[in-house]
Amino acid sequence: MGGGELPGLLVNEIGGIHGILHGHVALLKKHFYLITMKEFLENRKHMAKKVQAIYLWWHKPIIDQELLQSLPNLKVIANSGVGMDHLDLKLVASFGVKMANAPYAVSSSTADTGMALLLASARRLVEGYHVAISPGMEYCEADLLGVEVTGATLGIIGMGSIGYKIALRAKAFEMNILYHNRTRRKEQEEQAVGATYCKKIDTLLQQADFVMVVVSLTPQTHKLIGKREMELMKPTATLINISRGAVVDQEALVTALQTGVIRAAALDVTYPEPLPRLPSLAYFSETMPEPHQVQEASLQQTGGDLSEAAHHRLWRRGLCKSAMNTNRMQPRCWVC
């Protein structure tokens, strides 16, 4: 790789499990001299001065004090996604380094995932699939039909870009929509999706048939949904988490499912990921552990958008020149 006049961009690797996609390389090479972590570590003295930016993919490379201290010309770190809770932002800022993310690149795919989890948990699709392929299956119990979505009340906690896209999708299913947010949406935006603002989160929890959590993980939202909040929910309600695993108190969720405090849970995120195979959320029989679906969608569907968005942020910084249980008496939890 010849450097030329292009600023150096440090990436974890190209391809592989934690590497940027091969399809992103051509775009990035138009504006940067790509340096992998392997190349950097093999020739740290020479490469350190070249690196002016870092592109994070799947939270890699790890940003710590040792790495930051070794990069005297680092100006910006671009995160290929929305959430930055995996980063020590104060540490990054202390080195005079700017942060950039791609806040809208995965909004639609995240909203799609949220609605997919809502529909699948309501209609018990995974359980139905296992029944359908089981040996000797002759009929399906009526209980497996699940619960109605049309006319049900959806409570959205966090009405940002993703939350609003979920409301748009829920409107098409003729759902009643409640939302709780730090700031209220404009009246015309509420009317467009038929959403009602709940100033207090408790009001939403008490009324919703489906509660979908769509907030960023911050010190204020850590374990936002805990024992008290779940006890406010209807015993027939389903909790859907597409934000971050630590936003929900998972021990409280296990207890709530075991004791029938709520009907079910559908989770795109957990803490940790993946869940340990011990008595926990993954312990419920017929649990469906899969990769973080929104991250997977980011890779397969919107990877190009993420690269474009991260590149745009870098340009602005001046670096670019141009689980469910089939027994109806037991709780159901989906872990996707």
Secondary structure per residue as TSV (DSSP state, phi and psi in degrees):
chain	resnum	aa	ss	phi	psi
A	1	M	-	360.0	124.3
A	2	G	-	-93.7	133.4
A	3	G	-	-78.0	-48.8
A	4	G	T	61.4	-143.5
A	5	E	T	-89.2	-5.6
A	6	L	S	-72.1	141.4
A	7	P	-	-69.2	147.9
A	8	G	E	-77.9	136.3
A	9	L	E	-119.9	116.6
A	10	L	E	-86.6	126.0
A	11	V	E	-126.6	160.0
A	12	N	S	-65.2	-55.0
A	13	E	-	-165.8	173.4
A	14	I	B	-111.1	121.1
A	15	G	S	76.7	-168.8
A	16	G	S	76.5	-170.0
A	17	I	S	-70.8	-44.0
A	18	H	S	-115.1	20.8
A	19	G	S	-99.7	158.8
A	20	I	B	-65.2	153.1
A	21	L	-	-69.0	146.1
A	22	H	H	-58.8	-31.2
A	23	G	H	-68.0	-15.6
A	24	H	H	-88.2	-18.0
A	25	V	H	-61.9	-44.7
A	26	A	H	-60.1	-43.2
A	27	L	H	-63.1	-47.0
A	28	L	H	-65.7	-36.6
A	29	K	H	-69.0	-17.6
A	30	K	T	-66.8	-24.8
A	31	H	T	-123.6	-14.0
A	32	F	-	-138.0	156.7
A	33	Y	E	-93.7	109.3
A	34	L	E	-76.6	133.0
A	35	I	E	-128.4	120.0
A	36	T	E	-83.7	161.0
A	37	M	H	-60.4	-35.2
A	38	K	H	-62.4	-46.0
A	39	E	H	-64.2	-39.8
A	40	F	H	-63.0	-46.3
A	41	L	H	-69.6	-30.5
A	42	E	H	-74.6	-25.3
A	43	N	T	-142.0	56.2
A	44	R	H	-58.4	-43.4
A	45	K	H	-60.3	-41.2
A	46	H	H	-78.1	-41.2
A	47	M	H	-78.1	-28.6
A	48	A	T	-56.5	-40.4
A	49	K	T	-73.1	-22.4
A	50	K	T	-77.1	-28.2
A	51	V	E	-74.1	117.8
A	52	Q	E	-113.6	-13.2
A	53	A	E	-148.4	153.5
A	54	I	E	-124.9	135.8
A	55	Y	E	-112.0	112.5
A	56	L	E	-88.0	129.7
A	57	W	B	-133.4	123.8
A	58	W	T	58.2	36.6
A	59	H	T	66.6	15.4
A	60	K	B	-117.9	147.1
A	61	P	S	-72.4	159.6
A	62	I	-	-68.3	128.6
A	63	I	-	-95.9	111.3
A	64	D	-	-134.9	178.4
A	65	Q	H	-62.6	-38.7
A	66	E	H	-60.9	-45.2
A	67	L	H	-66.9	-45.1
A	68	L	H	-62.5	-38.7
A	69	Q	H	-66.8	-25.9
A	70	S	T	-86.8	-2.4
A	71	L	-	-119.5	86.2
A	72	P	T	-67.7	-22.9
A	73	N	T	-106.8	12.3
A	74	L	-	-67.3	129.5
A	75	K	-	-113.6	-34.1
A	76	V	E	-150.9	146.6
A	77	I	E	-117.6	124.3
A	78	A	E	-105.8	122.2
A	79	N	E	-96.9	126.5
A	80	S	S	-83.4	54.9
A	81	G	S	178.3	-170.3
A	82	V	S	-90.3	-59.9
A	83	G	-	-67.5	139.1
A	84	M	-	-125.2	25.4
A	85	D	T	-70.6	-12.0
A	86	H	T	-84.3	-1.0
A	87	L	S	-112.3	146.6
A	88	D	-	-90.1	91.0
A	89	L	H	-65.7	-33.3
A	90	K	H	-66.1	-39.4
A	91	L	H	-63.4	-46.7
A	92	V	H	-58.9	-46.5
A	93	A	H	-64.1	-31.5
A	94	S	H	-65.9	-18.7
A	95	F	T	-95.9	6.3
A	96	G	T	73.1	20.8
A	97	V	-	-96.6	136.1
A	98	K	E	-88.4	151.5
A	99	M	E	-110.0	144.8
A	100	A	E	-137.7	145.2
A	101	N	-	-137.1	-175.5
A	102	A	-	-123.9	79.1
A	103	P	T	-67.4	-20.0
A	104	Y	T	-113.4	-4.9
A	105	A	T	-62.8	-32.5
A	106	V	T	-113.5	15.4
A	107	S	H	-58.9	-48.4
A	108	S	H	-67.4	-44.1
A	109	S	H	-67.8	-32.4
A	110	T	H	-68.5	-42.5
A	111	A	H	-63.1	-40.0
A	112	D	H	-60.4	-43.6
A	113	T	H	-62.8	-42.3
A	114	G	H	-59.2	-45.5
A	115	M	H	-68.7	-35.7
A	116	A	H	-62.3	-42.8
A	117	L	H	-65.4	-41.1
A	118	L	H	-60.7	-48.8
A	119	L	H	-66.8	-43.8
A	120	A	H	-65.8	-39.7
A	121	S	H	-71.6	-37.8
A	122	A	H	-64.2	-42.7
A	123	R	H	-96.7	4.9
A	124	R	T	53.5	47.2
A	125	L	H	-65.8	-39.7
A	126	V	H	-66.4	-43.1
A	127	E	H	-62.1	-42.3
A	128	G	H	-61.7	-38.5
A	129	Y	H	-62.0	-46.4
A	130	H	H	-65.6	-36.5
A	131	V	H	-65.0	-43.3
A	132	A	H	-63.2	-32.7
A	133	I	H	-98.9	-0.9
A	134	S	S	-72.3	143.8
A	135	P	T	-61.1	138.2
A	136	G	T	76.1	12.1
A	137	M	-	-66.3	123.9
A	138	E	-	-116.1	-30.4
A	139	Y	-	-154.0	167.1
A	140	C	-	-121.0	129.7
A	141	E	-	-62.9	144.6
A	142	A	G	-60.8	-27.4
A	143	D	G	-61.5	-25.6
A	144	L	G	-72.1	-5.5
A	145	L	G	-67.4	-21.1
A	146	G	-	80.9	-150.2
A	147	V	-	-121.6	160.3
A	148	E	-	-72.8	142.4
A	149	V	-	-99.6	-45.5
A	150	T	T	-59.3	125.9
A	151	G	T	84.5	-8.2
A	152	A	-	-76.9	164.1
A	153	T	E	-102.0	124.3
A	154	L	E	-104.7	126.5
A	155	G	E	-106.3	117.8
A	156	I	E	-102.8	120.2
A	157	I	E	-100.9	103.7
A	158	G	-	108.5	96.6
A	159	M	-	-109.4	52.2
A	160	G	S	-83.4	-150.9
A	161	S	H	-59.5	-46.8
A	162	I	H	-69.2	-46.2
A	163	G	H	-57.1	-40.6
A	164	Y	H	-68.4	-37.4
A	165	K	H	-65.9	-33.7
A	166	I	H	-65.0	-42.6
A	167	A	H	-60.6	-39.8
A	168	L	H	-60.5	-42.0
A	169	R	H	-71.1	-40.1
A	170	A	H	-65.8	-32.5
A	171	K	H	-60.4	-38.0
A	172	A	H	-65.0	-22.6
A	173	F	T	-95.2	12.6
A	174	E	T	57.7	37.9
A	175	M	-	-87.5	152.1
A	176	N	E	-84.2	131.6
A	177	I	E	-117.1	123.7
A	178	L	E	-113.1	150.8
A	179	Y	E	-146.6	149.8
A	180	H	E	-125.1	131.9
A	181	N	-	-150.0	158.4
A	182	R	S	-59.8	-39.4
A	183	T	S	-125.7	142.4
A	184	R	-	-74.8	142.9
A	185	R	-	-70.8	160.4
A	186	K	-	-63.8	150.9
A	187	E	H	-57.4	-41.3
A	188	Q	H	-67.0	-30.5
A	189	E	H	-70.4	-40.5
A	190	E	H	-62.2	-45.1
A	191	Q	H	-64.7	-34.0
A	192	A	H	-61.7	-30.8
A	193	V	H	-113.9	-1.0
A	194	G	T	69.1	37.2
A	195	A	E	-97.1	144.3
A	196	T	E	-112.5	129.6
A	197	Y	E	-80.9	133.2
A	198	C	-	-112.1	109.4
A	199	K	S	-62.5	-37.1
A	200	K	S	-104.8	134.4
A	201	I	H	-62.8	-30.9
A	202	D	H	-59.8	-39.1
A	203	T	H	-60.7	-43.0
A	204	L	H	-65.1	-46.7
A	205	L	H	-60.9	-36.3
A	206	Q	H	-73.3	-23.5
A	207	Q	H	-104.9	-23.3
A	208	A	-	-79.3	141.9
A	209	D	S	-85.6	-30.2
A	210	F	E	-130.0	127.2
A	211	V	E	-112.4	117.5
A	212	M	E	-111.9	124.8
A	213	V	E	-98.0	121.8
A	214	V	-	-137.1	55.5
A	215	V	-	-119.1	160.5
A	216	S	-	-76.6	153.3
A	217	L	-	-85.3	117.2
A	218	T	-	-135.9	171.1
A	219	P	T	-56.3	-30.3
A	220	Q	T	-76.2	-28.0
A	221	T	T	-101.5	0.2
A	222	H	T	-61.9	122.9
A	223	K	T	54.7	40.4
A	224	L	-	-58.0	-38.9
A	225	I	B	-104.2	104.9
A	226	G	-	-123.4	-160.3
A	227	K	H	-56.4	-47.5
A	228	R	H	-61.3	-44.5
A	229	E	H	-66.8	-39.4
A	230	M	H	-68.1	-33.9
A	231	E	H	-70.4	-18.6
A	232	L	H	-79.8	-22.1
A	233	M	S	-73.3	159.1
A	234	K	-	-66.3	147.3
A	235	P	T	-66.3	-14.4
A	236	T	T	-97.9	5.9
A	237	A	-	-85.5	156.6
A	238	T	E	-117.5	134.0
A	239	L	E	-99.2	128.6
A	240	I	E	-122.4	123.2
A	241	N	E	-117.4	115.2
A	242	I	-	-122.4	19.6
A	243	S	S	-97.1	-93.2
A	244	R	-	-139.1	148.2
A	245	G	G	-57.9	-38.7
A	246	A	G	-73.6	-6.0
A	247	V	G	-70.6	-24.1
A	248	V	B	-109.4	134.7
A	249	D	-	-73.8	102.6
A	250	Q	H	-69.8	-32.4
A	251	E	H	-65.3	-41.0
A	252	A	H	-66.1	-34.1
A	253	L	H	-67.8	-42.4
A	254	V	H	-57.8	-46.8
A	255	T	H	-63.3	-42.3
A	256	A	H	-62.4	-37.8
A	257	L	H	-71.9	-41.0
A	258	Q	H	-67.0	-33.9
A	259	T	T	-99.6	3.2
A	260	G	T	75.6	20.4
A	261	V	S	-63.7	-39.6
A	262	I	S	-129.6	163.0
A	263	R	S	-73.7	-47.3
A	264	A	E	-161.6	169.8
A	265	A	E	-139.7	142.3
A	266	A	E	-128.5	119.5
A	267	L	E	-126.0	123.8
A	268	D	S	-89.8	-17.2
A	269	V	-	-134.5	148.2
A	270	T	-	-141.7	175.2
A	271	Y	S	-138.6	115.3
A	272	P	S	-79.7	179.1
A	273	E	S	-120.8	124.5
A	274	P	S	-76.9	166.6
A	275	L	-	-69.3	144.9
A	276	P	-	-66.3	147.9
A	277	R	S	-86.5	57.8
A	278	L	S	-125.6	172.2
A	279	P	S	-54.0	106.5
A	280	S	S	-165.2	-158.2
A	281	L	G	-61.7	-32.6
A	282	A	G	-76.2	-7.4
A	283	Y	G	-78.8	-23.2
A	284	F	S	-62.8	133.9
A	285	S	T	-62.1	152.2
A	286	E	T	65.1	21.2
A	287	T	-	-68.6	144.9
A	288	M	-	-114.1	85.2
A	289	P	-	-79.4	124.8
A	290	E	-	-137.3	167.3
A	291	P	-	-62.0	153.9
A	292	H	-	-49.1	107.4
A	293	Q	H	-65.0	-35.7
A	294	V	H	-68.1	-38.5
A	295	Q	H	-63.1	-40.7
A	296	E	H	-64.1	-41.2
A	297	A	H	-62.2	-37.1
A	298	S	H	-61.7	-40.2
A	299	L	H	-69.1	-48.5
A	300	Q	H	-86.6	-32.6
A	301	Q	T	-108.9	-38.1
A	302	T	S	-121.3	18.1
A	303	G	H	-57.1	-41.9
A	304	G	H	-62.5	-40.5
A	305	D	H	-63.1	-39.2
A	306	L	H	-64.0	-43.1
A	307	S	H	-64.4	-42.4
A	308	E	H	-62.0	-44.1
A	309	A	H	-66.2	-43.7
A	310	A	H	-64.3	-41.1
A	311	H	H	-60.9	-40.2
A	312	H	H	-61.4	-41.2
A	313	R	H	-64.9	-39.0
A	314	L	H	-66.8	-39.2
A	315	W	H	-60.1	-42.7
A	316	R	H	-64.1	-26.4
A	317	R	T	-83.7	-0.2
A	318	G	T	85.2	16.3
A	319	L	-	-95.4	-15.5
A	320	C	-	-111.8	143.0
A	321	K	-	-95.5	-43.6
A	322	S	-	-107.4	360.0
A	323	A	-	360.0	117.4
A	324	M	-	-120.8	153.3
A	325	N	-	-109.3	132.1
A	326	T	S	-75.9	-13.1
A	327	N	S	-80.4	118.2
A	328	R	T	-65.8	-16.0
A	329	M	T	-87.9	-4.6
A	330	Q	S	-112.5	158.0
A	331	P	-	-69.8	157.8
A	332	R	E	-120.6	136.7
A	333	C	E	-139.4	125.8
A	334	W	E	-100.6	130.1
A	335	V	E	-120.6	106.5
A	336	C	-	-107.2	360.0
